[in-house]
Amino acid sequence: MTDAIPLVRFALRLFSAASVAACLALGLITLYSSGVGLIDPKLHRAIGFALALIIAVAVSQTRRADQGISTQLYLAIDAALVVAGLWSIWSFLFVQTEMETALYDVTTKDALPALAGLVVLLELCRRLWGWGLFAVGTFGVLYLLFGQDLPGIMAHSGFSLKEVAEALWYNTNKGVFGSITNIVLSTVFIFIIFGVLLEGTGAGDTLLKFAFLATRRTRGGPAHAAILASSLFGTMSGSTVANIVGTGTFTIPMIKKRGFSPTFAAGIEATASSGGQIMPPIMGAAALVMADLTGVGYLNIIIAALFPALFYYFSLFSAVTVEARRQGIEVQEMTVDDHITRTDMINSVLFAGPILVVIGSLLFGLSTSAAGFYAVVALLGLSVINPEVRGDPSRIWRSFLKGAEAGATLLIAIAAIGILVGSLDSTGLGLKLANIIASIRGESLFSALLVAMAGALILGMGMPTLPAYLIIILVMGPAIQALGVSMLTAHMFVFYYGVASSLTPPVAIAAYAAAPIARANPLMTAFMSFRLGMAKFIIPFVFAFYPTILIVEEFSLLPFLWIVARTCFCIWLFSSALSGFDRRKLSVPEIVVRFVTAFACLVTEPMFHLPAVALGLALIAFDVRAGRSAATKTEATQ
């Protein structure tokens, strides 16, 4: 056994070196395809998955080594996965080439490498992303193979091994190498690299300082700074967990120091970080995919997402303000370390410059991927202004490789989604489920959206935002659009619940990532995040019933201003009711009335929302008067 240890170490080093080379190649291919010239789609997808396969195996080995369980058996399995995976990818490339040059039909012989490839990718998906996505992909394969024996609407006409291979592997419209993979490789990858590079150049640290400066005169202080920083950093990083780690390690201790509980500190950071993906101008990977799936321009997606995102962050600011009042936390002076230095002012160009490049590129009509490419180029050029980068240029190299690695692991997750897409498309199960939802809802749009919300939260539970969004829109999208809701509104609706699923107990990924930093109970943090992010569950209903909020559809100025004012008012009533506090502690009847009034403010009929607004104003006025009276009595007794 001792003699085998050097062999294991050598094999691990070999895999690690191969992974670095694969990351470099994948990153360079991404830069080339985004800004220089297009690559043959079938070749791009094949090379992308081949490199991602090597990287994914190396990442899983690293995780295993951290647990101290690397053995010869595991290495042999890893080597077999790489060989089988590369063989199956070569088979895809060969069959696609034959189809382009001659009349070629997929044969039963071609099914063997296809099935091997499906097994390899699903196993890697299990290692990297857990059992949830693995179960999604496995369901897609098994349903095609054995679904003809299922009862009721689940039954289909049956598929042979050859037909399964053709639907899930040898197809450039659906399946593993389908259109979603093409979107990720051609558009999303460059922004993943951009987000990681942004963090590596030190832009995140400067962003935090500006956030503290902007919120220095608020009661929440660092809690408000965490919200602001996470919204800006999250829109660029596109990853909830990366956002929490990038900003939370600094903000959470500061929030606790201000007087907030550890659970609240972790909860507000998790909630703010998850919202970064709904915040323009970049919005992470899911918005890029949405633009391609809907055919709506990416610039229009950004515009449509703006006010719903502002509502969400207004709800977080409100929640922190109310909590600070409840705990008696007052405004505190900044420390010397919080002040903006000349270096910080110079470094601010690191995040302002690339974002302006992205927006400018889109306004000038360049493609989304080209905008990402020029943002990366601008960031690399500007990075030299940071003294820390000049002192350690290898930070850029490490960030570039880390970005390529993050993209590769995402591509493995997309493989499972591609399998589900191929299965749903081939069997028509998605349309059958849409019909069932339509029959459950009756004639009510509200009840249908409630059903869609519940299904979306369940389907997206425990998954990263992009896979969650794709699964939800595949299953729920047709049903929502059948209600007369536009395609963009339907996609935005499920996108919000894809993001919200990361805050929904019991599988609240964002809360579990933030809890250890705050040394808080993970489950209690999950419930706190759920409470703080409650507005995220309401906002999609607002723009479903009031599409004018999205601006790019059915926009009318006066109705727009009226629903914006009512939504903000609703959020304040809702936040104070959830905390049981406003200017003073609220009684149970007051809490109930605030909840009812908040929801009534959003009813479309004026005969309901006008009295609700009047009642809400009366509640606020009564609370202000009662709060002043209580303060006067307190002063008199002192």
VOTI-300225 format. One line per 2 residues: their letters; for each residue x, y, z of C-alpha. Coordinates in pm, 1 decimal. Example, Ala and Ser with C-alpha at 12.3 -4.5 7.8 and 13.67 -1.06 7.14 Angstrom:
2
AS) 1230.0,-450.0,780.0 | 1367.0,-106.0,714.0
! end
This chain:
638
MT) 0.0,0.0,0.0 | 291.1,230.8,84.0
DA) 446.4,167.6,-259.4 | 123.1,283.1,-422.5
IP) 124.3,625.3,-254.8 | 388.5,779.5,-490.8
LV) 187.1,647.4,-787.1 | -129.3,807.9,-652.3
RF) 50.5,1137.0,-600.4 | 198.9,1126.3,-949.6
AL) -143.2,1055.0,-1102.4 | -299.0,1341.5,-906.3
RL) -27.3,1580.3,-1026.2 | -81.4,1459.9,-1382.1
FS) -455.5,1522.9,-1361.2 | -389.9,1863.0,-1201.9
AA) -152.9,1963.8,-1483.1 | -403.6,1843.5,-1742.1
SV) -674.0,2046.3,-1568.4 | -464.2,2366.0,-1578.4
AA) -396.4,2311.7,-1949.3 | -767.5,2245.1,-2010.5
CL) -868.2,2560.1,-1817.5 | -623.1,2768.8,-2019.7
AL) -744.7,2620.4,-2348.9 | -1111.7,2665.3,-2255.0
GL) -1052.4,3025.7,-2150.1 | -864.1,3110.0,-2469.3
IT) -1129.3,2943.5,-2685.1 | -1394.2,3149.2,-2503.2
LY) -1204.8,3472.6,-2568.6 | -1156.2,3382.0,-2934.8
SS) -1517.5,3281.7,-2999.6 | -1653.0,3590.7,-2817.6
GV) -1440.0,3861.3,-2971.0 | -1240.0,3733.1,-3267.4
GL) -1435.3,3483.5,-3473.3 | -1697.5,3212.0,-3458.7
ID) -1601.3,2846.8,-3424.6 | -1784.0,2564.1,-3600.9
PK) -2072.5,2496.6,-3354.8 | -2033.2,2117.7,-3343.1
LH) -1657.1,2150.5,-3291.5 | -1704.7,2421.8,-3027.4
RA) -1946.6,2206.3,-2829.2 | -1733.9,1893.5,-2859.6
IG) -1412.1,2066.3,-2752.2 | -1597.1,2250.9,-2476.0
FA) -1729.5,1929.6,-2323.3 | -1398.5,1747.9,-2369.0
LA) -1211.0,2016.2,-2177.5 | -1488.4,2048.8,-1918.6
LI) -1472.0,1671.0,-1867.2 | -1101.7,1684.4,-1777.3
IA) -1149.6,1986.3,-1551.6 | -1450.6,1831.4,-1375.6
VA) -1260.6,1511.6,-1297.6 | -968.8,1713.4,-1155.6
VS) -1203.7,1928.5,-943.0 | -1374.4,1618.6,-802.0
QT) -1030.4,1473.5,-723.7 | -935.1,1789.1,-534.4
RR) -1251.8,1768.6,-327.1 | -1183.4,1401.5,-257.6
AD) -822.0,1473.1,-160.3 | -942.5,1738.8,84.8
QG) -1139.6,1461.9,253.9 | -833.6,1232.2,251.2
IS) -990.8,953.0,44.7 | -776.4,947.5,-272.2
TQ) -686.8,586.2,-363.4 | -576.4,388.2,-667.6
LY) -930.9,262.4,-718.0 | -1072.3,613.7,-740.4
LA) -794.9,716.5,-979.4 | -868.1,415.7,-1198.8
ID) -1237.3,510.1,-1206.6 | -1144.5,870.2,-1294.6
AA) -919.4,753.5,-1579.4 | -1201.7,532.1,-1708.7
LV) -1444.1,826.4,-1695.5 | -1206.5,1044.5,-1897.9
VA) -1145.4,774.4,-2161.4 | -1515.3,685.7,-2192.7
GL) -1614.7,1052.6,-2200.7 | -1364.9,1146.6,-2471.2
WS) -1467.4,842.7,-2676.4 | -1834.0,941.8,-2660.5
IW) -1756.3,1306.8,-2747.9 | -1545.8,1192.8,-3045.8
SF) -1841.9,977.7,-3153.9 | -2069.9,1284.4,-3144.5
LF) -1823.5,1480.5,-3357.6 | -1783.8,1191.9,-3604.4
VQ) -2160.2,1139.3,-3646.1 | -2226.1,1513.6,-3688.2
TE) -1951.3,1539.0,-3950.9 | -2097.2,1242.1,-4138.1
ME) -2444.0,1397.8,-4127.3 | -2307.6,1715.2,-4286.9
TA) -2122.9,1538.0,-4567.7 | -2355.1,1243.9,-4643.4
LY) -2691.6,1091.2,-4562.4 | -2619.6,928.4,-4230.3
DV) -2862.5,777.1,-3982.1 | -2771.8,705.0,-3621.5
TT) -2728.9,330.5,-3577.0 | -2761.0,96.9,-3280.3
KD) -2380.0,79.1,-3279.2 | -2368.7,455.8,-3214.6
AL) -2589.2,412.5,-2907.5 | -2311.1,256.3,-2698.2
PA) -2076.7,559.9,-2687.0 | -2379.6,787.5,-2640.5
LA) -2498.4,594.8,-2334.5 | -2141.0,588.3,-2202.0
GL) -2124.1,967.8,-2239.6 | -2454.8,1012.9,-2055.9
VV) -2334.3,797.1,-1766.8 | -2002.2,986.9,-1744.0
LL) -2162.9,1331.8,-1742.8 | -2430.4,1232.4,-1492.9
EL) -2168.1,1087.3,-1256.9 | -1963.5,1408.0,-1278.6
CR) -2281.3,1608.4,-1223.8 | -2345.9,1408.4,-907.4
RL) -1992.4,1474.0,-782.4 | -1993.0,1845.9,-852.5
WG) -2355.8,1950.3,-801.5 | -2506.8,1685.3,-577.3
WG) -2794.5,1444.2,-609.1 | -3057.9,1698.2,-720.1
LF) -2926.7,1766.1,-1070.3 | -2813.4,1404.8,-1100.0
AV) -3172.0,1294.3,-1034.3 | -3302.3,1540.8,-1296.5
GT) -3071.1,1404.0,-1566.9 | -3123.4,1041.4,-1468.2
FG) -3498.9,1089.3,-1484.2 | -3463.3,1217.7,-1840.5
VL) -3272.7,906.9,-1953.1 | -3484.8,650.8,-1765.5
YL) -3808.4,816.7,-1873.1 | -3718.7,780.9,-2239.6
LF) -3612.5,417.6,-2188.6 | -3899.6,294.8,-1970.3
GQ) -4169.2,563.1,-1972.6 | -4393.9,363.1,-2204.9
DL) -4479.4,137.2,-1908.5 | -4592.0,421.9,-1682.2
PG) -4962.7,492.9,-1619.4 | -5172.6,791.3,-1726.0
IM) -5022.0,1099.9,-1884.9 | -4669.5,983.5,-1798.4
AH) -4685.2,710.0,-2062.3 | -4531.5,765.9,-2406.6
SG) -4502.3,561.3,-2726.2 | -4159.5,416.3,-2639.0
FS) -3803.7,479.2,-2760.4 | -3534.8,236.3,-2873.1
LK) -3172.1,272.3,-2762.2 | -3091.2,425.1,-3100.4
EV) -3371.0,681.6,-3064.2 | -3261.8,769.4,-2709.1
AE) -2905.7,824.5,-2832.2 | -3030.2,1039.7,-3118.7
AL) -3253.4,1251.2,-2892.2 | -3005.3,1303.9,-2608.0
WY) -2660.3,1285.7,-2770.1 | -2651.7,1318.2,-3149.2
NT) -2867.5,1628.8,-3170.7 | -2762.6,1992.0,-3190.9
NK) -3109.0,2130.7,-3111.3 | -3180.3,1944.9,-2787.8
GV) -3001.9,1704.8,-2556.7 | -2648.9,1736.2,-2417.1
FG) -2509.2,1920.5,-2721.1 | -2827.0,2119.9,-2785.2
SI) -2905.9,2488.4,-2809.0 | -2871.1,2558.2,-2435.1
TN) -2512.5,2429.4,-2442.0 | -2447.7,2655.8,-2738.7
IV) -2583.1,2957.9,-2547.5 | -2364.7,2882.0,-2245.3
LS) -2049.0,2832.4,-2452.4 | -2098.9,3128.2,-2684.4
TV) -2246.6,3384.5,-2442.7 | -2239.8,3287.3,-2076.2
FI) -1880.1,3164.1,-2049.6 | -1721.0,3500.9,-2119.8
FI) -1923.7,3667.0,-1841.6 | -1829.3,3394.7,-1593.1
IF) -1463.1,3464.2,-1666.4 | -1530.5,3837.3,-1641.8
GV) -1693.4,3801.4,-1299.3 | -1405.8,3600.5,-1153.5
LL) -1146.7,3835.5,-1305.0 | -1329.8,4129.4,-1151.2
EG) -1291.6,3973.2,-809.6 | -925.9,3885.8,-871.1
TG) -828.3,4239.0,-972.5 | -943.6,4375.8,-637.2
AG) -1254.0,4556.2,-761.8 | -1466.3,4386.8,-494.5
DT) -1271.9,4537.9,-204.4 | -1307.3,4889.1,-343.6
LL) -1675.4,4828.0,-411.6 | -1727.0,4740.9,-45.9
KF) -1563.1,5063.8,70.6 | -1787.1,5273.6,-153.4
AF) -2089.1,5083.2,-22.7 | -1988.2,5165.7,335.8
LA) -1941.8,5530.7,244.1 | -2285.7,5551.2,79.3
TR) -2462.0,5396.9,382.1 | -2259.8,5555.6,663.3
RT) -2550.1,5773.0,782.6 | -2810.3,5494.9,798.8
RG) -2911.7,5297.9,1107.5 | -2826.9,4970.4,937.8
GP) -2476.4,5085.9,845.4 | -2283.5,4771.5,746.2
AH) -2608.6,4579.3,688.1 | -2717.5,4839.7,433.1
AA) -2362.2,4837.6,292.0 | -2384.8,4460.2,249.4
IL) -2707.2,4502.2,51.6 | -2559.1,4768.1,-175.1
AS) -2227.0,4589.1,-226.7 | -2390.5,4252.1,-288.7
SL) -2627.5,4397.2,-547.2 | -2338.1,4549.7,-742.4
FG) -2092.7,4264.7,-694.2 | -2357.8,3997.7,-754.0
TM) -2468.6,4138.1,-1087.8 | -2110.1,4099.1,-1210.2
SG) -2012.5,3768.7,-1046.8 | -2338.3,3590.0,-1132.7
ST) -2293.0,3344.7,-844.3 | -2477.0,3362.4,-512.9
VA) -2217.5,3161.3,-321.3 | -1925.6,3356.0,-475.1
NI) -2104.7,3677.1,-382.4 | -2149.2,3563.5,-21.3
VG) -1785.7,3460.4,8.4 | -1661.6,3772.0,-172.4
TG) -1852.7,4027.7,34.7 | -1985.0,3835.5,335.0
TF) -1649.7,3755.7,491.2 | -1608.3,4130.5,540.1
TI) -1964.6,4254.6,591.8 | -2102.1,3984.4,823.8
PM) -1855.5,4053.7,1109.5 | -1924.1,4427.0,1067.9
IK) -2301.4,4370.3,1083.6 | -2260.3,4166.8,1402.6
KR) -2035.7,4435.7,1549.5 | -2306.6,4697.4,1486.3
GF) -2537.3,4498.5,1718.3 | -2737.0,4269.2,1488.6
SP) -2767.4,3900.2,1575.0 | -2548.3,3643.6,1391.5
TF) -2858.6,3489.7,1234.0 | -2974.7,3825.9,1102.9
AA) -2623.6,3911.7,975.6 | -2598.7,3586.0,781.0
GI) -2958.9,3610.8,661.4 | -2928.0,3963.8,521.6
EA) -2602.4,3877.4,342.1 | -2751.7,3560.7,190.2
TA) -3065.2,3745.7,79.1 | -2873.2,4038.7,-66.8
SS) -2624.3,3811.8,-245.0 | -2892.8,3600.0,-407.7
GG) -3055.8,3917.4,-539.2 | -2742.9,4016.7,-729.5
QI) -2854.4,3788.4,-1010.4 | -3171.0,3990.0,-1069.5
MP) -2986.6,4324.0,-1064.3 | -2896.2,4488.5,-1398.5
PI) -2680.7,4552.6,-1587.7 | -2529.4,4200.2,-1611.2
MG) -2753.3,3982.7,-1388.8 | -2538.0,3672.2,-1404.7
AA) -2571.4,3384.7,-1648.0 | -2946.7,3322.5,-1641.2
AL) -3037.5,3659.2,-1795.8 | -2800.3,3590.9,-2085.7
VM) -2972.4,3259.9,-2151.1 | -3313.2,3426.5,-2117.6
AD) -3227.0,3673.1,-2391.9 | -3147.9,3387.9,-2631.3
LT) -3446.9,3171.7,-2537.0 | -3702.4,3452.4,-2565.9
GV) -3548.6,3627.4,-2865.6 | -3576.4,3952.4,-2669.0
GY) -3265.6,4170.9,-2689.8 | -3035.5,4154.5,-2389.3
LN) -3065.4,4531.4,-2347.8 | -3443.4,4490.5,-2321.2
II) -3395.1,4217.6,-2057.5 | -3183.7,4462.1,-1855.1
IA) -3446.5,4736.0,-1880.4 | -3729.0,4496.6,-1791.6
AL) -3544.1,4368.9,-1484.7 | -3453.9,4710.4,-1342.7
FP) -3760.6,4809.2,-1139.0 | -3841.1,4461.1,-1005.0
AL) -3479.5,4444.0,-880.8 | -3505.2,4790.1,-723.3
FY) -3824.7,4681.1,-545.7 | -3642.8,4378.8,-408.2
YF) -3351.3,4579.9,-271.6 | -3587.3,4844.3,-134.1
SL) -3755.5,4562.9,62.2 | -3416.9,4459.4,205.2
FS) -3332.0,4818.8,301.5 | -3673.6,4843.7,467.1
AV) -3623.8,4516.9,656.6 | -3285.6,4632.5,791.8
TV) -3423.2,4974.9,890.1 | -3713.4,4820.1,1078.5
EA) -3484.8,4566.5,1248.9 | -3242.1,4843.6,1351.5
RR) -3532.0,5040.2,1502.5 | -3655.6,4730.1,1684.0
QG) -3313.9,4668.6,1839.8 | -3254.7,5037.5,1915.1
IE) -2947.0,5059.4,1690.6 | -2851.6,5417.9,1610.6
VQ) -2632.9,5577.0,1342.2 | -2262.6,5540.9,1420.5
EM) -1959.1,5727.3,1291.6 | -1731.0,5571.3,1033.6
TV) -1395.4,5435.4,1141.8 | -1070.6,5550.5,979.5
DD) -1050.2,5223.7,781.8 | -1385.3,5297.1,620.3
HI) -1272.8,5621.9,457.8 | -1214.1,5633.5,83.7
TR) -846.9,5679.6,-4.6 | -688.1,5807.5,-323.4
TD) -605.2,5448.3,-417.1 | -971.0,5350.7,-372.4
MI) -1078.4,5633.6,-603.5 | -835.6,5509.1,-869.3
NS) -940.1,5145.6,-819.1 | -1306.8,5238.5,-865.0
VL) -1233.0,5247.6,-1236.7 | -1190.6,4868.8,-1216.6
FA) -1563.1,4808.7,-1173.7 | -1703.9,5127.4,-1329.8
GP) -1501.8,5100.7,-1652.8 | -1596.1,4744.3,-1757.0
IL) -1965.7,4798.0,-1678.2 | -1968.1,5111.5,-1894.3
VV) -1799.9,4907.3,-2168.1 | -2073.2,4641.5,-2146.7
IG) -2354.3,4897.1,-2162.6 | -2182.2,5097.3,-2437.7
SL) -2118.9,4786.0,-2647.2 | -2485.1,4686.1,-2624.9
LF) -2602.4,5036.8,-2712.3 | -2376.5,5033.5,-3019.9
GL) -2541.2,4712.4,-3136.4 | -2264.8,4463.4,-3060.3
ST) -2357.9,4109.3,-2956.4 | -2378.8,4016.2,-2589.6
SA) -2072.3,3792.6,-2612.8 | -1875.1,4072.1,-2782.6
AG) -1975.2,4308.0,-2499.6 | -1838.1,4054.1,-2252.3
FY) -1516.3,4017.7,-2451.1 | -1449.5,4392.3,-2458.8
AV) -1532.8,4415.0,-2087.2 | -1266.4,4151.2,-2015.3
VA) -1015.4,4334.0,-2235.6 | -1094.3,4663.4,-2060.3
LL) -1063.2,4501.4,-1717.8 | -726.6,4343.3,-1801.0
GL) -600.0,4676.7,-1930.3 | -722.5,4866.6,-1625.1
SV) -602.1,4608.9,-1370.5 | -249.1,4753.3,-1376.4
IN) -371.8,5060.2,-1186.7 | -417.2,4845.8,-873.8
PE) -87.5,4835.0,-679.0 | -172.6,4486.5,-549.2
VR) -202.9,4354.0,-904.7 | 125.8,4518.3,-1004.1
GD) 288.4,4356.9,-702.3 | 141.4,4015.6,-781.4
PS) 48.8,3984.6,-1153.1 | -16.4,3612.2,-1105.6
RI) -352.1,3712.8,-954.0 | -478.4,3767.8,-1308.5
WR) -353.2,3425.4,-1416.7 | -513.3,3249.1,-1119.9
SF) -843.1,3432.6,-1169.7 | -849.3,3348.2,-1539.7
LK) -801.4,2978.3,-1465.8 | -1056.3,2994.2,-1184.4
GA) -1309.9,3152.5,-1419.4 | -1257.7,2881.3,-1680.5
EA) -1294.8,2617.5,-1408.3 | -1622.8,2774.5,-1290.2
GA) -1751.6,2772.0,-1646.9 | -1652.1,2408.8,-1694.4
TL) -1834.7,2293.1,-1382.9 | -2143.2,2488.3,-1497.3
LI) -2126.2,2311.9,-1834.0 | -2146.4,1976.5,-1654.9
AI) -2467.1,2096.7,-1487.1 | -2601.1,2210.8,-1824.1
AA) -2552.2,1855.6,-1953.1 | -2815.4,1733.2,-1704.8
IG) -3049.1,2013.7,-1813.5 | -2988.8,1922.8,-2177.8
IL) -3089.6,1564.7,-2103.5 | -3413.7,1686.8,-1946.4
VG) -3478.2,1917.7,-2244.4 | -3432.0,1628.5,-2487.0
SL) -3659.1,1404.3,-2282.4 | -3940.6,1657.8,-2242.0
DS) -3922.8,1761.8,-2606.1 | -3922.5,1405.0,-2737.8
TG) -4211.4,1282.7,-2520.7 | -4422.0,1598.7,-2499.9
LG) -4439.7,1565.9,-2120.2 | -4395.8,1940.1,-2071.2
LK) -4712.7,2016.8,-2266.3 | -4902.8,1748.1,-2076.1
LA) -4799.1,1905.2,-1744.8 | -4902.8,2245.7,-1878.2
NI) -5249.6,2108.7,-1952.4 | -5277.2,1967.6,-1599.7
IA) -5182.0,2301.9,-1447.1 | -5436.6,2468.7,-1673.7
SI) -5707.9,2231.4,-1550.0 | -5612.4,2289.7,-1184.2
RG) -5614.8,2666.9,-1213.9 | -5965.9,2697.4,-1351.4
ES) -6022.1,3049.7,-1485.7 | -5809.0,3236.8,-1232.4
LF) -5471.9,3380.4,-1335.2 | -5382.1,3432.0,-968.7
SA) -5443.5,3066.7,-874.1 | -5248.3,2952.0,-1178.5
LL) -4952.9,3167.8,-1084.1 | -4969.0,3031.6,-728.7
VA) -4949.6,2676.2,-866.4 | -4662.6,2779.5,-1093.3
MA) -4482.4,2945.4,-800.2 | -4510.8,2635.3,-582.7
GA) -4391.6,2412.3,-864.0 | -4105.1,2648.9,-944.6
LI) -3982.0,2655.8,-584.8 | -3992.6,2276.9,-562.6
LG) -3822.8,2221.0,-899.1 | -3551.1,2477.3,-826.1
MG) -3481.8,2372.6,-468.4 | -3115.4,2311.5,-399.2
MP) -2995.2,2405.4,-746.3 | -2785.4,2691.0,-884.6
TL) -2990.6,2966.9,-1046.3 | -2926.3,2886.2,-1413.5
PA) -3016.9,2514.1,-1395.3 | -3312.8,2599.6,-1169.9
YL) -3439.5,2864.3,-1412.8 | -3405.2,2630.0,-1711.3
II) -3587.8,2342.4,-1543.0 | -3869.4,2569.0,-1424.1
IL) -3920.9,2740.7,-1759.9 | -3921.5,2405.6,-1941.1
VM) -4192.4,2262.8,-1717.4 | -4388.2,2572.8,-1614.8
GP) -4328.2,2811.7,-1904.7 | -4588.9,2674.8,-2147.5
AI) -4856.3,2670.9,-1875.4 | -4793.6,3033.4,-1775.7
QA) -4790.0,3154.8,-2136.6 | -5115.9,2970.4,-2198.2
LG) -5279.1,3212.6,-1953.4 | -5219.1,3502.5,-2189.1
VS) -4901.3,3616.1,-2014.6 | -4629.9,3729.4,-2257.9
ML) -4317.7,3520.4,-2312.2 | -4089.3,3776.2,-2146.6
TA) -4316.1,3807.6,-1841.6 | -4339.0,3428.5,-1809.5
HM) -3960.0,3393.1,-1823.3 | -3909.5,3674.7,-1573.1
FV) -4167.4,3515.1,-1342.1 | -3994.2,3177.6,-1326.9
FY) -3649.5,3341.6,-1321.7 | -3737.7,3515.2,-995.5
YG) -3846.2,3188.7,-837.2 | -3532.4,3019.5,-966.2
VA) -3338.0,3278.2,-765.3 | -3578.4,3256.8,-469.3
SS) -3530.7,2879.7,-447.2 | -3181.0,2940.7,-307.5
LT) -3347.1,3103.4,-2.5 | -3630.6,2855.2,48.6
PP) -3598.5,2616.5,345.3 | -3509.4,2341.3,395.8
VA) -3262.3,2343.6,102.3 | -3146.3,2707.0,114.6
IA) -2800.7,2705.8,-46.8 | -2738.9,3078.2,6.5
AY) -2823.5,3059.9,377.3 | -2602.6,2755.7,431.2
AA) -2310.5,2936.9,266.4 | -2351.1,3247.0,486.0
AP) -2422.8,3075.4,820.5 | -2067.5,2945.2,889.0
IA) -1920.4,3293.5,833.4 | -2153.8,3436.6,1098.9
RA) -2128.5,3125.7,1320.2 | -2504.9,3103.4,1307.1
NP) -2740.7,2806.1,1293.5 | -2783.7,2715.9,923.1
LM) -3151.8,2623.2,947.9 | -3239.5,2936.1,1148.6
TA) -3042.6,3139.9,895.6 | -3246.8,2978.9,618.7
FM) -3572.2,3084.9,786.1 | -3434.2,3435.3,844.7
SF) -3331.5,3462.4,477.0 | -3675.1,3339.5,374.7
RL) -3840.4,3611.0,587.5 | -3610.0,3888.2,472.6
GM) -3645.6,3788.1,107.5 | -4022.5,3752.2,121.5
AK) -4066.1,4040.3,-125.2 | -3906.5,3822.4,-391.8
FI) -4216.0,3603.3,-374.7 | -4450.9,3899.2,-424.2
IP) -4274.2,4100.5,-696.0 | -4329.2,3844.7,-978.0
FV) -4703.4,3867.1,-918.7 | -4678.6,4245.9,-947.0
FA) -4525.7,4243.3,-1294.2 | -4746.1,3951.3,-1402.9
FY) -5056.5,4163.6,-1333.9 | -4891.3,4497.3,-1416.0
PT) -4659.9,4436.0,-1718.6 | -4597.1,4811.5,-1737.6
IL) -4343.1,4757.6,-1455.7 | -4121.1,4582.1,-1710.7
IV) -4122.7,4902.8,-1920.7 | -4050.7,4724.7,-2252.1
EE) -4407.4,4589.0,-2266.5 | -4732.3,4786.9,-2247.5
FS) -4563.7,5090.2,-2093.9 | -4780.4,5381.9,-1987.2
LL) -4635.8,5656.8,-1765.4 | -4918.9,5730.1,-1520.6
PF) -5014.5,5364.2,-1453.5 | -4641.1,5292.5,-1419.8
LW) -4588.0,5564.9,-1157.6 | -4902.1,5461.1,-970.2
IV) -4805.7,5092.8,-941.2 | -4446.8,5185.8,-846.5
AR) -4575.9,5401.3,-559.5 | -4823.1,5132.9,-445.9
TC) -4559.6,4857.9,-461.4 | -4313.5,5058.6,-249.9
FC) -4590.1,5133.2,-0.1 | -4690.3,4764.6,5.6
IW) -4328.1,4659.5,67.6 | -4294.3,4893.4,366.5
LF) -4620.6,4772.2,523.0 | -4519.8,4413.5,456.3
SS) -4167.5,4451.7,601.3 | -4289.1,4622.7,917.5
AL) -4561.0,4360.3,965.1 | -4309.4,4076.6,930.8
SG) -4086.2,4237.6,1194.8 | -4377.7,4337.9,1418.3
FD) -4221.0,4681.5,1452.2 | -4226.3,5024.5,1288.6
RR) -4176.6,5336.6,1504.4 | -4275.2,5115.6,1796.7
KL) -4374.6,4757.4,1864.4 | -4690.1,4663.3,1673.4
SV) -4978.5,4476.2,1831.0 | -5109.0,4153.5,1676.3
PE) -5421.7,4323.0,1530.4 | -5201.3,4593.6,1377.2
IV) -4976.9,4329.0,1219.3 | -5276.0,4148.5,1069.1
VR) -5426.2,4470.9,934.0 | -5091.1,4569.8,779.8
FV) -5061.3,4235.3,602.9 | -5413.1,4256.8,460.3
TA) -5367.8,4621.3,362.7 | -5033.7,4551.5,192.9
FA) -5182.9,4283.4,-30.7 | -5496.6,4488.1,-97.7
CL) -5277.7,4775.1,-225.6 | -5175.8,4553.5,-518.5
VT) -5525.0,4441.3,-623.2 | -5596.5,4557.6,-977.4
EP) -5946.7,4688.7,-898.4 | -5946.2,5057.3,-778.1
MF) -6243.4,4984.3,-551.2 | -6003.0,4769.4,-343.5
HL) -5663.2,4933.7,-374.2 | -5774.4,5294.7,-322.4
PA) -5929.4,5228.7,22.8 | -5628.5,5007.8,105.4
VA) -5384.8,5290.5,30.0 | -5592.0,5529.0,244.8
LG) -5601.6,5277.1,529.6 | -5226.9,5217.5,499.1
LA) -5154.5,5589.5,523.3 | -5376.4,5608.8,830.2
LI) -5184.6,5319.2,987.8 | -4851.3,5491.4,923.1
AF) -4980.0,5823.7,1060.4 | -5114.3,5651.8,1371.9
DV) -4783.0,5472.7,1424.6 | -4581.0,5794.2,1387.4
RA) -4804.2,5972.3,1638.4 | -4793.8,5680.8,1882.2
GR) -4416.2,5655.1,1843.3 | -4369.1,6025.1,1923.5
SA) -4599.0,5996.0,2221.4 | -4403.2,5696.2,2353.0
AT) -4073.3,5881.8,2301.9 | -4207.4,6186.8,2489.0
KT) -4315.6,5970.5,2783.4 | -3975.2,5801.6,2791.8
EA) -3797.2,6137.9,2797.5 | -4028.2,6260.2,3073.4
TQ) -3949.7,5964.1,3299.0 | -3573.1,6000.9,3257.3
! end
